[in-house]
Amino acid sequence: MVKLLCALGLVCLLSLLAGRYPSAGFTAPSTFIHDRLARNLLLSLRLPRLIAALLLGLALGAGGTVFQMLFSNPLVEPGFLGVSQGAAFGAAAAIVLGGTAAWLIQISAACFAFVGLGASYLLARHFRFGGWTLRLVLAGITVSALFSAGVGILKYTADPMSQLPEITFWLLGGLWSVGWKEVLSVLPVVLLAALLLFAHRWRLNLLSMDDRTAFSFGIAPVRERLILLAAATAATAAVISISGMISWVGLIVPHMARKLFSANSRWSLPGAMMLGACFTIVCDTLARTLLAGEIPLGVLTSFIGACFFIILLTKKSTKRGR
């Protein structure tokens, strides 16, 4: 864990030094002392973007671990209960109906992310098939499908010259428009949610069991699961509202954390937080430095995450075959 923390610090340092000014590649630290423009670039653009990428990876990594353990399903992610599609619908609605103001898109995306969670919970209470976890899963799939259809309608009605490109870029995901204002707007939510999840990380082991077993240990499984799900969703909604749709981080990072630190959530949860932060910082640095034009972060995380996932599954199947 200490080695991973040191690796995170090194990744942050290299990300701050990487860029295209004054020349492509890594900039010597002394340059920021003598070059005023380079210093302003570091403090006004690279540093807030680095913090945003760190918060994004931390929230998605922690949220993915919580969702996968509570649902006992390794294929779920933080946006599972209609959160991601709800945020996408909120952002698209704000662009089509209210213009392209960044603050309006951010607030609308965050609000509809919580609407997705609330709708999934209420719908699950009215389902009459299966246990609570299965009903919540089915409700999340249903709500996500409804919001996805809504996004399609909004894209169809959007102005193809101005609104449609804005919706498309938001859905691709990226941190190109993030500054100190956006970072400070989500920082309190992400930190409070992360602290709550970290403080209750050992209880995830109990809550991943069935209700009767969890109740025998003296905890209220339904209530505590909802609290942890709400905290994970709050952090996810906050970061998605400023970054757009970022895929695969919340899915692949928990797998990597369990492989490195075991399935015990006391270690896998903080491991997933740091791994997620490292992953998104590396991806964002590559997104803004690989080509002359910036690569959408969501595209890069999907590509790299899918490659990692193939490697993990291949190694696992090879081990079983032996």
N, C-alpha and C positions, 0 to 999 in steps of 0.2 A: 504493500500500500504506500509506503514511503517512497519507493522507487517510482510509482505511478504519479505521485504528487510532484516529484522532481521533474518527471517527464512533462507534466502539464506546465510547470514553470518554464521549462526550456522551449516548449511549443509556443507559449505566449510571447516569449522574447523573440524567437525567430519570426513570428508573425508580425510583430511590430517593426522589425528591421526589413521585412520583405516588401518590395514594391517596385514602382517604375520611376521614382524620383529620388535622387538626381539621375540615376541610371537603373536599368532593369537588373533585378537581382537583390542581394542583401546590401543594405547601407551600413557603413561603419558608424558605430555609436557617436564618435566624435563629430560627425557631420551635423547632428542635431544641435550641437552646441554652437557651431559657427554659422550654420545656414538657418536663417530665420524662417524661410518658407518651408524648409523640411521640418522644422520644429512645429510650426503651425499645422502642417499636414499630419504629423504624428499625433498631436494632442486633439485636433478637431475632427479628424477622420478615422485614422487607424485605431486609436485607443477606444473610442466608443464602439466602433465596429467589433473590435476584439472582445470587449465586455459583452456585447450583444450575442456574439457567437458562443461565448462561454456559458452565458445564461441559457441560451437555446439548447445546447448539448446537455447541460446539467438537468434542465427541466424534462427534456424528452427521454434521457437515459433513466432518470428516476421514475418518471411516469410509466415508461415501458416495463420496468421491473415490478412496479406496484400492480399494474394491470395484469401482467402475465402470472404473477403469484396469486392474486385474488381470484382470477378466473381459472387458474390451473390449466392455462392454455398458452403454449409458447409462441403462438401466431397472432396474438393481439398486440395492440400498441396504444399509446395515449389517446389518439383520436378515435378510439374504437366505438364509444357510445355516442356517435353523432357529433362529436366535438369538432373534428377537422372539417367535415362537410358543412356543419353549422357555421363555422368561421368563414368558410369559403362563400357560403350563401350571403352572410352578413356583409362581407367585403364587396361582393358583386352587387348587392342591393344598394350599398352606399355609393358605389361608382355610378350606377345607372340612374338612381333617383336623387342623389345629393351632390354629385360632382366628384372630383378627384382629390379633395383635401385629405392629407395624410391622417390627421387626427380623427376625422369622421370615419374613415375606413377602419382605423384601429379600434375605435370604440364599438362600431357596428360588428366587426368580426369577433371581438371579445364577448359582446352581449349574446350574439347568436350561438357562440360556442357553448355558453351556459344554458341557452335555450335548448340546444341539442341534448345536453346531459339531463336537464329537467324533463324534457319530453320522453327520453328513454326510460327514466325512472317511473314516471306516471304511467306510461304505456305498459311497462313490465308489471305494475301492480294490477292491471286489468286483464292481463293474459291469464288463461286458465290451463296452461299446458306446461308441465315440467316444474322443476325446482326454481328457486329464486335466481340462481346464477344463469341457468338456461334461458329463463324469461328475459333477463336483462340483456343477454347476448342477442336474442331474437329482436328485442325492442331496439337495440342499438343498430342492428342491420337495417331494420325498417326505417328508422328515423334518418339514417345516413342516405338511404335510397331516396327518400322524399326530398331531402335537401339537395342531393345530387341532381334530381329532376328540376328542382327550382333553379339551380345554377345554370342548367341547360337552357331553361326558358329565358333567364336574364341575358345570357349570352346571345340568344337568338334575337332578342328585342333591343340589344345594345347598339349604339352608333358604331358602325364598323370602322370609322376613321379615327375615333378618339376613345370611346368607352371600351370597346372590345379588346384593343391592345392592352389597355390598363388592366382589365380583368385577367387576360392571358398571362401577363407578366407577374401578377400577384399569385396566380395559381402555380406558376413555375417556382416561385420562392426565391428570396435573395435578401441581402442586407445592404444593398447599394444606397438606400435612402435613409439608413439609420444614423442618427446623431445623438448627442447627449440628451436631447429632449425625449426621444423615444426610449432610450436606455433607462432614464430616471423614472419614466412612467410605468415601467414593468418591473423594475428592480425590487421594490418592496413586496410585491405579490409573489415573485419567484423566490425570494429569500425566505419569506415567512412559510410558504408551502414546503420548500426544501428542508427547513429546520423542523417542521412538523413531521415530515416523512422520515427524516434522519432520527428524530427522537423516538419514533415508533417502529424503527426498522426491525427490531427483534420480534415484534408482535406479528409481523407479516408471516413468519413461520407458522404461527398458530392459526392465523386467519386463512391460510391456504388449505387448511384441513376442512373437513365437513363441519356443519353447524353443531352437531351433537358433541363432537370431539372438542371443538373450540369452546363451546359453552361449559364443558366439564373442567376447563382450565380457569374458569371464572371471568370470562370476557363475554361481551355482548357482540356476537359476530356481525349481525346485520348492521347495527349502528356504527360499529368501528370500521367496517368495510366502506360504508357510505362516507364517513369522515375522511378516510384515506383517499377514496376515489375523488371526492370533491377537492382535496388539496392537490392531487395530481392533475386534475382537470383545470384547476385555477392556474397553475403554473404553465400548463400546456397552452391554454387559451391566451394567456398574457404574451408568451413568446411568439405564438403563431400570428397574433394580431399585428406584430411589427415585421415579421419575416416572410409571411405568406406560407404556402404549403411546403413543408419540409418532410420528405418521406424517408422511411427505412431507418432513421436514427433510433427511434423508440422501439424498433423491432430487432435490429441486429445487435445493438450495444448490450442489452441485458444478457443475450446469449454469450457474448464475449466475456462479460463480467462473471457469469456463472462458470465458464470454462477456466478462468484465471483464479477466481477466489472461492469456488465451491458454490453450492446452491443455498447455503445459509445466508439469509437476507441481512444479517448483521454485517457481513463483509461484501456481499454482492451488490447491495444498494449503494453504499458510498463508492464502491468500485465502478458501478454503472454511471454515477454522477461524473466522476473524473474522466472515465473513458469517453463518455458522451461529449464532454467539453473538449477533450483532445481531438476527437473525431471531427466535430463541427468547425473547430478553429483551423485544423489542417485543410478541410474541404473548402472553407471560405477563403483561406489564403491561396489555395490553388485556383479557385474560381476567379479571383481578381488579378492573378499574375501569370497564368498559363498562356493566355492569348491577349491580343491587343484589346479585344472587346471582352466584357465580363461574361462568364458562363453562369447561368442561373444555378443558385446553390442547390435547389431541390433536384435538379437534373443530376448534378455531380454526386450528391449523397445517395440518390437512387442507384446510380451506376456502381459506385464503390461499395455500397451496402449490399447490393445483389451479388457482387463478386465475392465479398466476404462470406455471405450466406452460403453460396455454392461450395466454398472451401470448407466451411464448418460441417455442412451436411455430408460432403464427400469423405472427410476424415472420419466422421462418426460411423458412416456405413462401412468404411474400410476396416475400422477397428472391430465392428461386429462380425464382419466376414471372417476375420482371423480367429 
